[in-house]
Amino acid sequence: MSIARFWRETPRRYNLGGSKCTNCGTVYFPPRSVCPQCTHHRQSIEKMVRSQLSGEGEVLSYTVVHEPAEGFEMQVPYVLALVKTPEGPVLTGQVVDVRPGEVRIGLKVRATFRKLREEGKSGVIHYGYKFSPVEETNGGLPARGPPVPAPESLERPRSAAGA
Amino acid sequence: MREVAVLGVGQTKFGELWDRSFREIGIEAGLQSLVDAKLSSADLGALFLGNMASGSLISQEHIAPLILDYAGLAGRHLPAVRVEGGGASGALALHQGYLAVASGLYDYVVVGGAEKLTDVPDATAADISSSAADHEWEVVFGATLPALWALMARRHMHLYGTTREQLAAVPVHAHDMAGKNPNAHYRNKLTIEQVLGAGPVAEPLGVLDCAPFSDGAAAVVLGPLEEARRHTDTPIRIAASQVACDTIALQNRQEFTTLESTVVAARHAFAQARRAPRDVRVAEIHDAYSISALMALEDLGFVEKGRAGAEFASGRFGRDGPLTVNPSGGLKAQGRPFGAVGVAQVVEIVRQLRGEAKDRQVDGASFGLAHDVGGTGATSVVHLLERTN
């Protein structure tokens, strides 16, 4: 993936910047420029504002991946989950700092800023969110790594929606 | 809108066709379908070609005129159009061909589907298949297509008590059926134990829960129903052709154990045909992963939501049942050349409805369904087909 293609999404991938429809109040991640919930989509045009996710969440479903996506070869087996946030959106991401066998539906997790993948030894390193348990799991592995940075440090103005 | 019939069908063997090129298999299926329809190429109005990823797989785009050219038709300057919708590309191309004939703009069209997957390593084919999901918001975070379906499988198990053994019954059924299909990629029998013991891909799904990467091509000739008798004794009417779409990313849906695109496409299709799921005697459904088939049976209206695992494991979708599912062996065992799948499903249903399916003939088949899915369900296509004599 080209540098620009990954870089342009950093406010979202580093920082969980979503969008909110001021017409109906629904929050979206990744951000959208029109609201699918509003019956007449045109009502939401220019009414979508930035909205920050807290990074909290709960596992809705999970899988232990053994045949990895490109660039994840060194991480197998890894846990991939659907994480429901209290703001509404569901995110797809890895669950780390836990033994795969201890992940379950309902596990409370929090977003954490991590390296996602590398494009070979000299290629671009991609960073973004993963999730780690906020509950004590039997593995007792402590959460490592910094929490997701504060919004001001990374967010930059943006008018249109992401990909 | 006029009524549209399938007048001819053709299909190559599915599998690892190392000695054959993309254009060779595309031409073979297309010419077979023309001969079957007793049609001369001079009668053709257009070509529609379903294909998902020729650019990534064989570094060749612009493939519709390429196939037209090698079919000997470039000099007639016919319109040739490629149609892409992930794994549903073939069925989507059929929908376009159906519209083209129904509208009256063309009388006869060929709809082909072709994909050449084994010219790249399996891991590359897997990455390309995942590009039918949302690259920016799923794949970048470590998702693969089987991983996303595994998330649906786990949720289905959680909500409805579907078991690992019930999932395993799907590929066992597929291989049973494909044993009688000479075009199938895999014709060997499987046991539940073999499926459970196979290496994991994305838990709970293992290698044998997942359809293979295959080469293959299929084609049908469509024409106006009122002219059909001139070409065949058993015209098969397209009673419905419906497409429905949904969010590209699984995460942006309200439900994770149902494909709303399939629910809507099926509802529209049965309304168009003025028929009900209980009228279907034979169906080719999307079984790229074991969970896909169970969700499809529910979403198409054949079984109650959450019941497909138990119903499937009871064996009621075999050759003798009131509804026979995937007599070809499905994507799992007949094979999964992405863009060819949706067309091949219709080829199988047509053969069944004509009574030409030989060893795998389903008794009393006069009404059938074909169901194709792209990615994790951003596109679903449902066709209903009916014997008219």
Boltz contact constraints between the chains, C-beta under 6 A:
constraints:
  - contact:
      token1: [A, 30]
      token2: [B, 137]
      max_distance: 6.0
  - contact:
      token1: [A, 61]
      token2: [B, 151]
      max_distance: 6.0
  - contact:
      token1: [A, 61]
      token2: [B, 154]
      max_distance: 6.0
  - contact:
      token1: [A, 61]
      token2: [B, 155]
      max_distance: 6.0
  - contact:
      token1: [A, 63]
      token2: [B, 147]
      max_distance: 6.0
  - contact:
      token1: [A, 63]
      token2: [B, 150]
      max_distance: 6.0
  - contact:
      token1: [A, 63]
      token2: [B, 151]
      max_distance: 6.0
  - contact:
      token1: [A, 63]
      token2: [B, 202]
      max_distance: 6.0
  - contact:
      token1: [A, 63]
      token2: [B, 203]
      max_distance: 6.0
  - contact:
      token1: [A, 64]
      token2: [B, 203]
      max_distance: 6.0
  - contact:
      token1: [A, 65]
      token2: [B, 147]
      max_distance: 6.0
  - contact:
      token1: [A, 65]
      token2: [B, 202]
      max_distance: 6.0
  - contact:
      token1: [A, 66]
      token2: [B, 200]
      max_distance: 6.0
  - contact:
      token1: [A, 66]
      token2: [B, 201]
      max_distance: 6.0
  - contact:
      token1: [A, 67]
      token2: [B, 201]
      max_distance: 6.0
  - contact:
      token1: [A, 69]
      token2: [B, 139]
      max_distance: 6.0
  - contact:
      token1: [A, 69]
      token2: [B, 142]
      max_distance: 6.0
  - contact:
      token1: [A, 69]
      token2: [B, 144]
      max_distance: 6.0
  - contact:
      token1: [A, 70]
      token2: [B, 127]
      max_distance: 6.0
  - contact:
      token1: [A, 72]
      token2: [B, 142]
      max_distance: 6.0
  - contact:
      token1: [A, 80]
      token2: [B, 142]
      max_distance: 6.0
  - contact:
      token1: [A, 80]
      token2: [B, 143]
      max_distance: 6.0
  - contact:
      token1: [A, 80]
      token2: [B, 147]
      max_distance: 6.0
  - contact:
      token1: [A, 82]
      token2: [B, 151]
      max_distance: 6.0
  - contact:
      token1: [A, 82]
      token2: [B, 251]
      max_distance: 6.0
  - contact:
      token1: [A, 90]
      token2: [B, 251]
      max_distance: 6.0
  - contact:
      token1: [A, 92]
      token2: [B, 138]
      max_distance: 6.0
  - contact:
      token1: [A, 92]
      token2: [B, 141]
      max_distance: 6.0
  - contact:
      token1: [A, 92]
      token2: [B, 143]
      max_distance: 6.0
  - contact:
      token1: [A, 92]
      token2: [B, 251]
      max_distance: 6.0
  - contact:
      token1: [A, 93]
      token2: [B, 141]
      max_distance: 6.0
  - contact:
      token1: [A, 94]
      token2: [B, 142]
      max_distance: 6.0
  - contact:
      token1: [A, 105]
      token2: [B, 158]
      max_distance: 6.0
  - contact:
      token1: [A, 163]
      token2: [B, 136]
      max_distance: 6.0
